[in-house]
Amino acid sequence: MRDCIEIRLDAKITSRTQSVAILVLGLFEIVIILGVALIVLGPERLPEVLKVTGKVLRELRAASNTVVRELTDAIEEPPPPPRRVDRPSDASGKPPEQS
């Protein structure tokens, strides 16, 4: 079996988990990407760029988790009970007659 990294987008909707595979990268593909990045950016800037990329991905994941959590809570939240509307009555306490 080939080693690979699978990046998934998980969203919990009610009691089910729907997973969508966005990108599957094997070890060879990761080495090629890092090699090209090393050539393009150079050894001085590569660690800095990887650190910033990691922070951005972490913030995006946190933001998407927050949105998914809020949507899930809104879906699972029970609707408010219906409000009771009192009809006006006259001095005798009887409701007005409809014509």
C-alpha positions as CSV (number, residue, x, y, z in Angstrom):
1,M,0.0,0.0,0.0
2,R,1.3,3.4,-0.9
3,D,1.8,6.1,1.8
4,C,-0.3,9.1,1.2
5,I,-1.8,12.1,2.9
6,E,-5.5,12.7,2.3
7,I,-6.8,16.1,3.1
8,R,-10.5,15.9,4.0
9,L,-13.2,18.4,4.7
10,D,-15.5,17.0,7.4
11,A,-18.9,18.5,8.2
12,K,-21.2,17.1,10.8
13,I,-24.8,17.4,9.8
14,T,-27.3,16.1,12.3
15,S,-25.9,12.6,13.2
16,R,-24.0,11.9,10.0
17,T,-20.5,12.8,8.9
18,Q,-20.0,13.6,5.3
19,S,-16.4,13.5,4.1
20,V,-15.2,14.9,0.9
21,A,-11.7,14.0,-0.3
22,I,-10.2,17.2,-1.7
23,L,-6.7,16.2,-2.5
24,V,-4.6,13.1,-2.1
25,L,-0.8,13.4,-2.1
26,G,1.6,10.6,-1.9
27,L,5.1,10.8,-0.4
28,F,6.7,11.2,-3.9
29,E,4.4,14.2,-4.7
30,I,5.2,15.9,-1.4
31,V,8.9,15.5,-2.0
32,I,8.6,17.0,-5.5
33,I,6.6,20.0,-4.3
34,L,9.1,20.7,-1.4
35,G,12.0,20.3,-3.9
36,V,10.4,22.9,-6.3
37,A,9.6,25.2,-3.4
38,L,13.2,24.9,-2.2
39,I,14.5,25.8,-5.7
40,V,12.1,28.7,-6.1
41,L,12.3,30.2,-2.6
42,G,15.7,29.2,-1.5
43,P,16.8,27.7,1.8
44,E,16.5,31.1,3.6
45,R,12.9,31.8,2.9
46,L,11.4,28.3,2.7
47,P,11.1,27.8,6.5
48,E,9.4,31.3,6.9
49,V,7.0,30.6,4.1
50,L,6.1,27.1,5.5
51,K,5.5,28.6,8.9
52,V,3.2,31.3,7.5
53,T,1.4,28.7,5.4
54,G,0.8,26.6,8.5
55,K,-0.6,29.5,10.4
56,V,-3.0,30.4,7.6
57,L,-4.2,26.8,7.2
58,R,-4.7,26.6,11.0
59,E,-6.8,29.8,11.0
60,L,-8.8,28.7,8.0
61,R,-9.6,25.3,9.6
62,A,-10.6,27.0,12.9
63,A,-12.9,29.4,11.0
64,S,-14.5,26.6,8.9
65,N,-15.0,24.6,12.1
66,T,-16.8,27.6,13.7
67,V,-19.1,28.1,10.7
68,V,-19.9,24.3,10.6
69,R,-20.6,24.3,14.4
70,E,-22.9,27.4,14.2
71,L,-24.8,25.9,11.2
72,T,-25.2,22.6,13.0
73,D,-26.4,24.3,16.2
74,A,-28.9,26.3,14.1
75,I,-30.2,23.2,12.4
76,E,-30.5,21.1,15.6
77,E,-32.0,24.0,17.6
78,P,-35.7,23.4,18.2
79,P,-38.1,26.1,16.9
80,P,-39.5,28.5,19.4
81,P,-43.0,27.6,20.7
82,P,-45.9,29.4,19.0
83,R,-47.0,32.6,20.7
84,R,-50.5,32.7,22.0
85,V,-52.4,35.7,20.7
86,D,-55.2,36.9,23.1
87,R,-58.3,38.3,21.4
88,P,-59.6,41.5,22.9
89,S,-62.8,41.2,24.8
90,D,-65.5,43.7,25.8
91,A,-66.3,44.6,29.4
92,S,-68.5,41.6,29.9
93,G,-65.5,39.3,29.3
94,K,-67.1,37.7,26.2
95,P,-65.1,37.6,23.0
96,P,-66.4,39.9,20.2
97,E,-68.8,38.2,17.9
98,Q,-67.8,37.8,14.3
99,S,-70.2,38.8,11.6
